[in-house]
Amino acid sequence: MSSNFIHLHCHSEYSLLDGAIKVEKLVKRAKELDMSAVALTDHGNMFGAVKFYRTARKEGIKPLLGMEAYVTRGSRRDKTKKKGELAQINHLILLARNTQGYQNLMRLTSLAYLEGFYYKPRIDAELLEKYCGGLVAMSACLRGDIAQTVLHEGYDDAKRKAERMRELFGRDNYFLEVMDHGIEDQKIVREQVVRLSRDTSIPLVATNDAHYLMREDAEAHEALLCLQTGSDFDDPRRFRFRTQELYFKTPQEMQRLFADIPEVLENTLQVVDRCDVELDEKTFHLPKFPLPEGFESMSAYLEHVAYEGARERFCELSDEVERRLNYEFSVIDKMNYSGYFLIVRDIVNFARSAGIPVGPGRGSAAGSLLCYVLRITDVNPLEHGLLFERMLNPERVSMPDIDIDFCFERRDEVIRYVIDRYGKDS
């Protein structure tokens, strides 16, 4: 029988020097506790999302992909040093409901680093409004905007903010978090958040802000925080959490904590039901090779330059050369890799034209006659009885792997060319 509570607020090793749960152990523990799902919500990033997704799916656990975003109260572009800068950053849990939500999470975390980084990777209200589609939001911990507003600005302001967030994310996609780690401020916030839920009909969910797996890991986690802050473990003034309760609690422990409001456990299942992300791990997204005028397809242009190259390599084309080239063309065209070979040829051509030494080819690519006539490699596979199937096999669909050696002293010029020609976004 599956648990009636799911952890929706968890930090892994990818919450750098803050989370102490390895992804594999997070999933394993969720399975041990009969949880049908579990969320990963690392601080400001999604570094562990794909690894977590694969690990959870392999174990039959539904992965909820998300992050705990850092939301600045001002503009993400404002990086002037202010007293108490960190006090201007609030936390917000964001979970992907669907593919659109996952893509928006990637946009948000990327922009947080590229445009908003100042002590932390920050987003702001402008980005949230632009990329809120497909997301479930939760009000987060004591560092969340709702909790901070309850503590410092009062109930009415907190209510206005909560209603604004519900309007932004959609009626069924915003939840108020309640936690109980034995911290005094949490008791105040819990009481007011329960009242907020009653007055606004915004549902409550119980979370435990898991930073380590088991209760006995608390001391090791404190050592991790010392590394983060450059503090001595014996320093009584060092930064520390005011609790040893930030572990991956069992459903029974959570039931005891929230016996007076049991619906907050059941409501976690509502969030799970709303989130359903399928990552496409089979489609490759390659940069587009810019076709010259007169050619309508990658395959037509590849065939054109290949036969030009074959005539340069062999002068006259034997039946063996033509048969081999036609066979390799058919496989490459069927697998839609024509653009890939054109891109690799383009990169190698640039290096040679710039006088950058390029290796003659190694690995499975040396078995391709097409690579030889395109001058990607300098090894004639027909002379050495090398098989094309080692590189591309129509029975086993996988990306071709062309190993190219560039002179290490000028390799950065090749990388710069690729960025300039195909765009740094690619």
Secondary structure, 3 states (H helix, E strand, C coil): CCCCCCCCCECCCCCCCCCCCCHHHHHHHHHHCCCCEEEEEEECCCCCHHHHHHHHHHCCCEEEEEEEEEEECCCCCCCCCCCCHHHHEEEEEEEECCHHHHHHHHHHHHHHHHCCCCCCCEECHHHHHHCCCCEEEECCCCCEHHHHHHHHCCHHHHHHHHHHHHHHHCCCCEEEEECCCCCHHHHHHHHHHHHHHHHHCCCEEECCCECECCHHHHHHHHHHHHHHHCCCCCCCCCCCCCCCCCECCCHHHHHHHCCCCCHHHHHHHHHHHHCCCCCCCCCCCCCCCCCCCCCCCHHHHHHHHHHHHHHHHHCCCCHHHHHHHHHHHHHHHHCCCHHHHHHHHHHHHHHHHCCCCECCCEHHHHHCHHHHHCCCCCCCHHHHCCCHHHCCECCECCCCCCECCECCCCHHHHHHHHHHHHCCCC
